[in-house]
Amino acid sequence: MERRTVLITGAAGRWGRRLARQLAKFPIVRVIGLDITPPERPIDGVEYIQADLRNPLLVELLRTEKVEGILHMVFTSGLSGGRGLLSPEDAFQTNVMGTMEVLAAANAADVKQVVIKSTTMVYGAHVDNPLYLHENAPLRGTDGKPLLRHRYEIERFIADFRRNHAMNIAVLRFPGIVGASGASSTMRYLGQPTPPTLLGFDPLMQIVHEADVIGSLLHALVAEANGVFNVAADGVMPLSQMIRRVGRQPLPIFHPLAYAAGRFGFVRHNRLANQIMPFELDYLRFPWVADTTAMRGELNYEPRHTAEEALDAFRSSLRLKSYSDLLPKRKAYDGIQAFLNRRRQEDEA
Amino acid sequence: MSDQPQKRRRRAAGGADEAEQTIPVVDASTEETALTAADEYPVEPETPIEVVNIDNDLRRTSQTRIDSLLSALETEIRALPPSEDERESAIAEVIHLIRESLTRWPKKAIEMAVTTLKANINSDYLDADFWKGIGLVLRYQLDANADMVKRRWRGDYAVDEFGLDYELLDLAKPLLLFMYRKYWRVEAIGLENVPDSGRALLVCNHSGVLPWDGAMVGAALNFEHEAGRVLRNLHLSWFSSLPFISPLLSRLGQVQALPANAEALLERDELVGVFPEGLKGVGKLFKDRYRLARFGRGGFVKVAVKTGAPIIPVSIIGGEEIHPHLHNAKSVAKLLGFPYFPITPTFPWLGPLGLIPLPTKWTIVFGEPIETEQYGSKGAEDPLLISQLTEQVRTTIQNTLLDHLKDRSNIFV
């Protein structure tokens, strides 16, 4: 049987790495990983290409390798990762221009399916938001942090691109991502000893389990989905409840003070302040909950974890954070145990 | 009493045919029959609509169970040989008192309390067992309350899809009950027009400076309607921008008045309350009382037609006099960013005391439902149909108001 080729851009990054690991398990799929930095721990069965995304040879690569699907996971915050600090301009080049070029190249090389990860933050948090935002709701998250601006630009470009090109593009919008890994802005916010909230405001919030992020992205690739879909876990809950559920207590701040502080440039661009409050304050004040009927309907994806399960998994990982040195041993023990059990079963059979 | 567990097991085994049974009529003659009757869980016939309101149903079922327990107790008290100073009204009062004080307890505690009361109804109050029982119930309640605080501290509670927190709603009930029964002595007419399950849009006249009317319509449906339904009122968008008020309204089941929200609620078969007069209604001047303001742009009718929900016109009499709004101080309102700033005989002169409403006598009339299903979802695009329906609803409410005003001699009686 002929193997089908899938290209993962940003394959060394957080999401690219996990997607590659999952995809490499299927013998029918050939996985090519593209990233500007080499992977820390290469995954078996994945061919890595170290190259810049904005590259005239990208079309050639897609054509010669007969790539059928692209998981476009490049999105840099400009701050983290192995490639050091990027200037805002470079980050824009990578995020927005990079996406444009990937789409153009994919179209030229007759790629069937492109999957892109986005965020429900693009809807913006506004006082007059309906409680459940459908995919066709106006994107009003423009005055946020620069990274949100990038997402917005990408979404606008894709909407335009769709009008003139027949290629399948699936854009999945995710709310805050929570799970056991602890590596997302939402988790860094929730995992603080006392996450700051706004006094007298407690909007309904929505999250998604990281396993469902991976699961839905792969599902969109395999099911050849076309369109924009909100993907979120079942179960909305007030922000304060979310914080309490991970074993923390909220620290309410008088909102005019918080907004006033945010107006100062040295607070806005302060690294510590951004760690404490990774969102625009409006996102802790007004609802931005997305409707997931299309996820169940057209996309036909059923999330595997509820919001409660995601938060509980995160809480457990927080509790074990200081024992991280012991965890590999624990994992190895479980591995041996599983191996022995399997052997025993085989012997019996 | 000893064969109770056995019975329960038997019921569990042959559930299907027993599920059809409703509560048998309580017979006061023997305690055995009364207990069995009370122990039955009435199961309602399954309809696809009810699947959505699981929370509601659970509540309703346990409420009926407690009601049957209470009525069993009532028949027992009535069956007591009357002593010299006991009259019929005294008994009624005792029963009423028991019912009132029990409503804010957890369901399990009510069950224990009623059983204890029943077992001790003929016995001397000096009996040690009686006090032991009371102590047990009190301790149970303390435990339950402590447990609730602990659970909320851990974030271990649930809100529904639109942010309604049933535990908080239960906490607010005593106040609502007091305002409903004692303060405004609300009389609800035509509750049978509100369906036991499924969607409906309740359209009400709005008034009173502070939106107490929505709370009282909700109270009528929760306390007096057979199904004990929860009303989701749509509130002004302005409230959503206010600290404390915005989360409080949301936890109590109120939702911001946006067509998309109303549609989503009706699609989930909820009861939705709207006040199409909006700001013009709640900030109505005293001289304009019971004169309906413009009904918005008919957006509520559009939503009802689109979702096929029946429209129930609701007329509230008495609510328009609770705060006589003599003058709207627009400049002060503008300064404070309020939509209006009322000058009433007591506000702002008496400060916060001026927020105490007048104890008028209220009547809430639930009118006959206006079906919209026959127009189909396409009907929402027909401006003529929308304006006709809007006018029909408005006229019905206005006429009902006039009919009741005609017979009213005094606003306080």
Interface residues (C-beta under 8 A of the other chain):
Chain A: V127 D128 P130 L131 Y132 H134 L198 L199 G200 F201 D202 P203 L204 V236 M237 P238 S240 Q241 M242 I243 R244 R245 V246 G247 H255 F286 D291
Chain B: R152 W153 R154 G155 D156 Y157 A158 V159 E161 F162 G163 S237 S240 S241 L242 P243 F244 S246 P247 S250 R251 V255 Q256 L258 A260 N261 A264
